[in-house]
Amino acid sequence: MPFAVRNGSVICWPCHRAEHDTPARTPAPGFRSRPERVAGDLKRPAGWKRDYGCHDCRAQHPRYTYGRCDRCALAAVFDHLTPSPEARRVLAPLRDALLTGPRPASSLSWLRKNPGLLIAMGTGTIPVDHAALDALPRSRTTETIRGQLVATGCLPTRNTYAADFQCWLTDHLATAVAADHRLVLHEYGTWRLLPRIHRPRDSRPQTYSTLQYAKTRIRAAQSFLTWLAGHDTPLARATQADVDDFLTGNPQHVGALEPFLRWTTRTGKTSKLACRKPRSDQPKPALTAEQRWHLLRRVLHDDALEPADRLMGALILAYAAPLTKILLLRTDDLRATHSGPTRDVYLTLGETEIHLPPVLDQLAIQQLKRGRIPHSGNALATGRWLFPGMKAGQPLSHARATVRLRALGLPPGPGRARALLHLAARVEAPLLAQARRRD
């Protein structure tokens, strides 16, 4: 439990006592004198009793920390860990957001367990900017606090996936790539892949898959360069036969290597090369009709499941909605109207407003209320997204949502494929084609 700040570091109460033990006389065995009071120490006020209520706001509360209620204790801990006046000014929006959040006890608990980075910024050890955070070892705590700083306006908004890819590419090239391959991979990542992350094709929304796309293509190009080196063939002399031989032994790289070969051809690093993808007449796997109906009944009526998982699954199975679009739904995409005792709920999915039927409308309203409560690792309310993620201001990641749906026995791709087949038998072809183009 943090008690005091010494030289930019937090010390606990026993360490504080050990530092300030100044016995005036020869003590008895095991005796420790009372530590002297030091300005800035955070502790329960002398003489405070529970019956007095909160030391700061004087209100009665069921629990107290340092003689204060959760909200006042959160303010005291935050101020204690940020003694620099300049840091307090810069971090004021974060402090205000924490204090007005719906779960001050959760924020207080998280802050007391992870004080190191806030102390470094609060004491002026590191500046409050993206560059300083990028220089630190990557960790969940660092990215969580970065997300909170961006969400509250303490830091400017930036393309998170582009920044993550740049950091990953630098580390990957320095540790896992042969020296003679680093230059070409750096050029490929910087001039071909990074612009796509900044400006997605067809104005598609950016998701975690955007970052994974770029990483997969770097690894495929690295594997091809390593194969060429093992056959004593420089990249400039690579032939189509070399590409075919490589893909014969590494068929998993067929799709990921194609962009690299197009780039090397266009930039003149190689002759014209391409990946010859094997044709497959087999349709993509889909759930059976019985599986779809079983899963749809389960997500609609099984109260033991998480409301977020139920709503995501229902939108996929009933409306063939892409998971990417579902995760980008905002709270203002949900609209409720009242006409007497009845309530109609509408959900805007893409360019189409859907009138949600009973049961599904209750799930949507329930998720709307739950989504405004932050996770334990995210001290800020995330009311912007219908499916908020762990990072402040960010929706639930595609990878995490896929894992959660698969745990229910619902793979998003096959589930949506079966829903499309169901709709194809009941919707006119032009309308279905129009809906598919909007995906």
C-alpha positions as CSV (number, residue, x, y, z in Angstrom):
1,M,0.0,0.0,0.0
2,P,1.6,3.4,-1.0
3,F,2.3,5.6,2.0
4,A,4.8,8.2,1.0
5,V,6.9,9.3,-2.0
6,R,10.7,9.3,-1.6
7,N,13.0,10.3,-4.5
8,G,10.3,9.5,-7.0
9,S,9.5,6.1,-5.6
10,V,6.7,4.9,-3.4
11,I,7.5,3.5,0.0
12,C,5.2,1.5,2.3
13,W,4.4,2.3,6.0
14,P,7.0,-0.1,7.5
15,C,9.7,1.3,5.3
16,H,8.6,4.8,6.2
17,R,8.8,4.0,9.9
18,A,12.3,2.4,9.5
19,E,13.5,5.6,7.8
20,H,12.2,7.9,10.5
21,D,12.9,6.0,13.7
22,T,14.8,8.4,15.9
23,P,14.7,7.0,19.4
24,A,15.4,9.6,22.1
25,R,16.5,7.1,24.7
26,T,17.7,3.6,24.8
27,P,14.6,1.6,23.7
28,A,13.4,-1.6,25.2
29,P,13.9,-4.7,23.1
30,G,11.5,-4.6,20.1
31,F,10.4,-1.0,20.8
32,R,10.1,1.5,17.9
33,S,9.5,5.1,18.5
34,R,6.7,7.1,16.7
35,P,7.9,8.4,13.3
36,E,7.9,12.1,13.0
37,R,5.3,13.7,10.7
38,V,6.6,14.5,7.3
39,A,4.8,16.9,4.9
40,G,3.2,15.0,2.0
41,D,2.8,11.7,3.8
42,L,-0.6,10.1,3.1
43,K,-2.1,8.4,6.1
44,R,-5.1,8.4,8.3
45,P,-5.5,11.7,10.1
46,A,-4.6,11.6,13.8
47,G,-7.6,11.3,16.0
48,W,-9.9,10.3,13.2
49,K,-12.7,7.8,14.0
50,R,-15.2,6.0,11.8
51,D,-18.1,7.8,13.5
52,Y,-16.8,11.1,12.2
53,G,-17.4,10.2,8.6
54,C,-15.1,11.0,5.7
55,H,-12.3,13.3,6.8
56,D,-12.7,15.5,3.7
57,C,-16.4,15.5,2.8
58,R,-17.7,14.6,6.2
59,A,-20.2,12.2,4.7
60,Q,-20.9,8.7,6.1
61,H,-19.7,5.8,4.0
62,P,-19.6,2.0,4.5
63,R,-15.8,1.9,4.0
64,Y,-12.9,4.2,4.4
65,T,-9.3,4.4,3.2
66,Y,-6.9,6.8,5.0
67,G,-10.0,8.0,6.9
68,R,-11.7,9.0,3.6
69,C,-14.4,7.7,1.4
70,D,-13.5,6.1,-1.9
71,R,-13.8,9.2,-4.0
72,C,-12.0,11.5,-1.5
73,A,-9.3,8.8,-1.0
74,L,-8.9,8.5,-4.8
75,A,-8.3,12.3,-4.9
76,A,-5.8,12.2,-2.0
77,V,-3.8,9.3,-3.5
78,F,-3.7,11.0,-7.0
79,D,-2.5,14.3,-5.5
80,H,0.0,12.4,-3.3
81,L,1.5,10.6,-6.3
82,T,1.7,13.8,-8.4
83,P,3.5,16.4,-6.2
84,S,4.8,18.5,-9.2
85,P,2.5,21.6,-9.9
86,E,3.2,21.3,-13.6
87,A,2.3,17.6,-13.7
88,R,-0.9,18.3,-11.8
89,R,-1.9,20.9,-14.3
90,V,-1.2,18.6,-17.3
91,L,-2.9,15.6,-15.6
92,A,-5.9,17.5,-14.3
93,P,-8.3,16.1,-16.9
94,L,-7.4,12.6,-15.9
95,R,-7.9,13.4,-12.3
96,D,-11.3,14.9,-12.9
97,A,-12.4,11.9,-15.1
98,L,-11.3,9.5,-12.4
99,L,-13.2,11.3,-9.7
100,T,-16.4,11.6,-11.8
101,G,-16.3,7.9,-12.8
102,P,-18.9,5.4,-11.7
103,R,-16.5,3.1,-9.8
104,P,-14.1,5.2,-7.6
105,A,-13.3,2.1,-5.5
106,S,-12.1,0.2,-8.5
107,S,-10.0,3.2,-9.7
108,L,-8.5,3.6,-6.2
109,S,-7.6,-0.1,-6.0
110,W,-6.0,-0.1,-9.5
111,L,-4.1,3.2,-8.8
112,R,-2.6,1.9,-5.5
113,K,-1.4,-1.3,-7.2
114,N,0.1,0.4,-10.2
115,P,1.6,3.8,-9.0
116,G,5.0,3.7,-10.7
117,L,4.3,5.3,-14.0
118,L,2.0,8.0,-12.5
119,I,4.7,8.8,-10.0
120,A,7.3,9.2,-12.7
121,M,5.0,11.6,-14.6
122,G,3.8,13.3,-11.4
123,T,7.3,14.0,-10.1
124,G,8.6,15.2,-13.5
125,T,10.9,12.2,-14.0
126,I,9.4,11.6,-17.4
127,P,7.4,14.1,-19.5
128,V,3.7,13.5,-20.3
129,D,3.9,12.7,-24.0
130,H,3.8,9.8,-26.4
131,A,7.5,9.8,-27.1
132,A,8.3,9.3,-23.4
133,L,5.8,6.4,-23.1
134,D,7.2,4.8,-26.3
135,A,10.7,4.8,-24.8
136,L,9.5,2.7,-21.8
137,P,9.3,-1.1,-22.0
138,R,5.9,-2.1,-23.5
139,S,3.5,-3.3,-20.8
140,R,-0.3,-3.5,-20.3
141,T,0.0,-0.9,-17.5
142,T,1.8,1.6,-19.8
143,E,-0.8,1.1,-22.6
144,T,-3.7,1.4,-20.2
145,I,-2.5,4.7,-18.8
146,R,-1.7,5.9,-22.3
147,G,-5.3,5.1,-23.3
148,Q,-6.6,7.0,-20.3
149,L,-4.5,10.0,-21.1
150,V,-5.6,10.1,-24.7
151,A,-9.3,9.6,-23.7
152,T,-9.2,12.5,-21.3
153,G,-7.3,14.8,-23.6
154,C,-4.0,14.8,-21.7
155,L,-2.3,13.4,-24.8
156,P,-3.2,14.0,-28.4
157,T,-5.0,11.3,-30.3
158,R,-2.9,9.2,-32.6
159,N,-3.2,6.1,-34.8
160,T,-2.6,3.4,-32.2
161,Y,-2.2,0.6,-34.7
162,A,0.3,2.5,-36.8
163,A,2.4,3.4,-33.7
164,D,2.2,-0.2,-32.4
165,F,3.4,-1.5,-35.8
166,Q,6.3,0.9,-35.9
167,C,7.5,-0.1,-32.4
168,W,7.0,-3.8,-33.3
169,L,8.9,-3.5,-36.6
170,T,11.8,-1.8,-35.0
171,D,12.1,-4.4,-32.3
172,H,11.5,-7.3,-34.7
173,L,14.2,-6.1,-37.2
174,A,16.7,-5.6,-34.5
175,T,16.3,-9.0,-32.8
176,A,14.8,-11.6,-35.2
177,V,16.0,-10.6,-38.7
178,A,19.3,-11.3,-40.4
179,A,21.3,-8.1,-40.9
180,D,21.3,-8.3,-44.7
181,H,17.5,-8.5,-44.8
182,R,16.8,-5.6,-42.5
183,L,17.0,-2.8,-45.1
184,V,14.5,-4.3,-47.6
185,L,12.1,-5.3,-44.8
186,H,12.3,-1.9,-43.2
187,E,11.5,-0.3,-46.6
188,Y,8.7,-2.7,-47.2
189,G,7.1,-2.1,-43.8
190,T,7.6,1.7,-43.9
191,W,6.6,2.5,-47.4
192,R,4.1,-0.2,-48.3
193,L,2.5,-1.6,-45.1
194,L,2.5,1.5,-42.8
195,P,0.6,3.8,-45.2
196,R,-2.1,1.1,-45.4
197,I,-2.5,1.2,-41.7
198,H,-2.7,5.0,-41.8
199,R,-5.3,5.0,-44.6
200,P,-7.2,1.7,-44.8
201,R,-8.4,0.6,-48.2
202,D,-12.0,1.4,-49.1
203,S,-12.4,3.5,-45.9
204,R,-12.7,0.3,-43.9
205,P,-12.6,0.8,-40.1
206,Q,-9.3,0.1,-38.4
207,T,-9.3,-2.9,-36.1
208,Y,-6.7,-5.1,-34.4
209,S,-6.7,-7.2,-37.6
210,T,-5.2,-4.3,-39.4
211,L,-2.1,-4.6,-37.2
212,Q,-2.0,-8.4,-37.5
213,Y,-2.3,-8.1,-41.3
214,A,0.9,-6.0,-41.4
215,K,2.8,-8.3,-39.0
216,T,1.9,-11.4,-41.0
217,R,3.2,-10.0,-44.2
218,I,6.5,-9.0,-42.7
219,R,6.9,-12.5,-41.4
220,A,6.1,-14.0,-44.8
221,A,8.6,-11.8,-46.5
222,Q,11.2,-12.6,-43.9
223,S,10.6,-16.3,-44.4
224,F,11.0,-16.0,-48.2
225,L,14.2,-14.0,-47.9
226,T,15.6,-16.6,-45.5
227,W,14.7,-19.3,-47.9
228,L,16.5,-17.5,-50.7
229,A,19.6,-17.0,-48.6
230,G,19.6,-20.7,-47.8
231,H,19.6,-21.4,-51.6
232,D,22.4,-18.8,-52.2
233,T,20.0,-16.7,-54.3
234,P,19.9,-12.9,-53.8
235,L,16.5,-11.2,-54.0
236,A,17.4,-9.4,-57.2
237,R,18.0,-12.8,-59.0
238,A,14.9,-14.5,-57.7
239,T,12.8,-16.2,-60.3
240,Q,9.2,-17.4,-60.5
241,A,10.5,-20.9,-60.1
242,D,12.0,-19.9,-56.8
243,V,8.7,-18.5,-55.6
244,D,6.8,-21.6,-56.7
245,D,9.4,-23.9,-54.9
246,F,9.1,-21.8,-51.7
247,L,5.3,-21.9,-51.7
248,T,5.3,-25.6,-52.3
249,G,7.0,-26.1,-49.0
250,N,5.3,-23.1,-47.3
251,P,1.7,-23.0,-48.6
252,Q,0.6,-21.0,-45.5
253,H,2.4,-17.9,-47.0
254,V,0.6,-17.8,-50.3
255,G,-1.7,-14.9,-49.4
256,A,0.7,-13.1,-47.2
257,L,3.6,-13.1,-49.6
258,E,1.7,-11.7,-52.6
259,P,1.9,-8.0,-51.5
260,F,5.6,-8.3,-51.0
261,L,6.2,-9.6,-54.5
262,R,4.0,-6.9,-56.0
263,W,6.0,-4.3,-54.1
264,T,9.4,-5.7,-55.2
265,T,8.2,-5.9,-58.8
266,R,6.9,-2.3,-58.8
267,T,10.1,-0.9,-57.1
268,G,12.4,-2.8,-59.5
269,K,14.0,-5.0,-56.8
270,T,13.0,-8.2,-58.7
271,S,11.7,-9.2,-62.0
272,K,7.9,-9.7,-62.3
273,L,7.0,-12.3,-59.6
274,A,3.6,-13.4,-58.4
275,C,2.0,-16.0,-56.1
276,R,0.1,-18.7,-58.0
277,K,-2.8,-19.4,-55.7
278,P,-4.3,-22.8,-56.1
279,R,-8.0,-22.7,-57.1
280,S,-10.5,-24.2,-54.8
281,D,-14.1,-24.9,-55.7
282,Q,-14.9,-25.7,-52.1
283,P,-17.2,-23.2,-50.5
284,K,-16.3,-21.6,-47.2
285,P,-17.4,-23.7,-44.2
286,A,-20.7,-22.7,-42.6
287,L,-22.7,-23.9,-39.6
288,T,-25.6,-26.2,-40.3
289,A,-29.1,-24.8,-40.1
290,E,-29.8,-26.8,-37.0
291,Q,-26.6,-25.4,-35.3
292,R,-27.6,-21.9,-36.2
293,W,-31.1,-22.2,-34.7
294,H,-29.7,-23.9,-31.6
295,L,-27.1,-21.1,-31.0
296,L,-29.6,-18.4,-31.7
297,R,-32.0,-19.8,-29.1
298,R,-29.1,-20.0,-26.7
299,V,-27.9,-16.5,-27.0
300,L,-31.4,-15.1,-26.8
301,H,-32.6,-17.0,-23.8
302,D,-29.5,-18.2,-21.7
303,D,-29.2,-15.6,-18.9
304,A,-26.0,-17.3,-17.7
305,L,-24.1,-15.9,-20.7
306,E,-22.6,-12.4,-20.8
307,P,-25.0,-9.8,-22.3
308,A,-22.2,-8.6,-24.7
309,D,-21.6,-12.1,-26.0
310,R,-25.3,-12.7,-26.4
311,L,-25.9,-9.5,-28.3
312,M,-22.9,-10.0,-30.6
313,G,-24.0,-13.6,-31.4
314,A,-27.6,-12.6,-32.0
315,L,-26.6,-9.9,-34.5
316,I,-24.4,-12.3,-36.4
317,L,-26.9,-15.2,-36.5
318,A,-30.0,-13.2,-37.1
319,Y,-28.8,-10.4,-39.4
320,A,-25.5,-11.7,-40.8
321,A,-23.7,-8.7,-39.4
322,P,-19.9,-8.6,-39.8
323,L,-18.2,-8.8,-36.4
324,T,-16.0,-5.8,-37.3
325,K,-19.1,-3.6,-37.8
326,I,-20.7,-4.9,-34.6
327,L,-17.6,-4.0,-32.5
328,L,-17.7,-0.4,-33.9
329,L,-21.2,0.2,-32.8
330,R,-21.5,3.3,-30.6
331,T,-24.0,4.0,-27.9
332,D,-25.8,6.6,-30.0
333,D,-26.4,3.9,-32.7
334,L,-29.1,2.6,-30.3
335,R,-32.3,4.5,-30.2
336,A,-35.4,3.8,-28.1
337,T,-38.9,5.4,-28.6
338,H,-41.8,5.1,-26.2
339,S,-45.5,5.0,-27.3
340,G,-47.6,4.4,-24.3
341,P,-46.6,1.3,-22.4
342,T,-44.6,-0.1,-25.3
343,R,-41.0,0.6,-26.2
344,D,-39.4,0.3,-29.6
345,V,-35.7,-0.1,-29.9
346,Y,-33.8,0.7,-33.1
347,L,-30.2,-0.1,-33.9
348,T,-28.3,1.6,-36.8
349,L,-26.0,-1.0,-38.3
350,G,-24.0,0.6,-41.1
351,E,-26.4,2.5,-43.2
352,T,-29.5,0.5,-42.1
353,E,-31.7,1.1,-39.1
354,I,-33.0,-2.2,-37.7
355,H,-36.1,-2.5,-35.5
356,L,-35.0,-4.9,-32.8
357,P,-37.6,-7.6,-31.9
358,P,-38.5,-8.5,-28.3
359,V,-35.8,-10.2,-26.3
360,L,-33.1,-8.8,-28.6
361,D,-34.2,-5.2,-27.7
362,Q,-33.8,-6.1,-24.0
363,L,-30.3,-7.4,-24.6
364,A,-29.3,-4.2,-26.4
365,I,-30.6,-2.0,-23.6
366,Q,-28.9,-4.2,-21.0
367,Q,-25.6,-4.1,-22.8
368,L,-25.9,-0.3,-23.2
369,K,-26.2,0.1,-19.4
370,R,-23.4,-2.4,-18.7
371,G,-21.1,-0.9,-21.3
372,R,-20.9,2.4,-19.4
373,I,-19.3,0.7,-16.4
374,P,-15.5,0.5,-16.9
375,H,-13.5,-2.7,-16.4
376,S,-11.2,-3.0,-13.4
377,G,-8.2,-2.3,-15.5
378,N,-9.8,0.7,-17.1
379,A,-10.6,3.4,-14.6
380,L,-12.6,5.6,-17.0
381,A,-16.1,5.2,-18.2
382,T,-16.2,4.1,-21.8
383,G,-19.8,5.1,-22.8
384,R,-18.7,5.9,-26.3
385,W,-18.7,2.3,-27.5
386,L,-21.5,-0.2,-27.2
387,F,-18.9,-2.9,-26.7
388,P,-16.0,-1.1,-24.8
389,G,-12.6,-2.7,-24.6
390,M,-10.0,-2.8,-21.8
391,K,-8.3,0.4,-23.1
392,A,-10.0,3.7,-22.4
393,G,-11.7,5.0,-25.5
394,Q,-11.2,1.8,-27.5
395,P,-13.8,-0.8,-28.5
396,L,-13.5,-4.5,-27.8
397,S,-10.8,-6.0,-30.0
398,H,-11.7,-8.3,-32.8
399,A,-9.4,-11.0,-31.6
400,R,-10.9,-10.9,-28.0
401,A,-14.4,-10.9,-29.3
402,T,-13.6,-13.9,-31.6
403,V,-12.2,-15.9,-28.6
404,R,-15.3,-15.1,-26.6
405,L,-17.7,-16.2,-29.3
406,R,-15.8,-19.4,-30.1
407,A,-16.1,-20.3,-26.4
408,L,-19.8,-20.3,-27.0
409,G,-19.4,-22.6,-29.9
410,L,-20.0,-19.8,-32.4
411,P,-17.2,-19.1,-34.8
412,P,-18.1,-15.7,-36.3
413,G,-17.2,-16.6,-39.9
414,P,-19.2,-19.8,-40.3
415,G,-22.0,-18.4,-38.2
416,R,-22.4,-15.4,-40.5
417,A,-22.1,-17.7,-43.6
418,R,-25.1,-19.7,-42.5
419,A,-27.0,-16.5,-41.7
420,L,-26.3,-15.3,-45.2
421,L,-27.5,-18.5,-46.7
422,H,-30.7,-18.2,-44.6
423,L,-31.3,-14.6,-45.8
424,A,-30.5,-15.6,-49.4
425,A,-33.5,-17.9,-49.4
426,R,-35.8,-15.2,-48.2
427,V,-34.5,-11.9,-49.5
428,E,-34.5,-10.7,-53.1
429,A,-31.1,-10.9,-54.8
430,P,-30.6,-7.2,-55.4
431,L,-31.3,-6.3,-51.8
432,L,-28.9,-9.0,-50.6
433,A,-26.2,-7.9,-53.0
434,Q,-26.6,-4.3,-51.9
435,A,-26.2,-5.4,-48.2
436,R,-23.1,-7.4,-49.1
437,R,-21.5,-4.4,-50.9
438,R,-22.0,-2.3,-47.7
439,D,-19.9,-4.8,-45.7
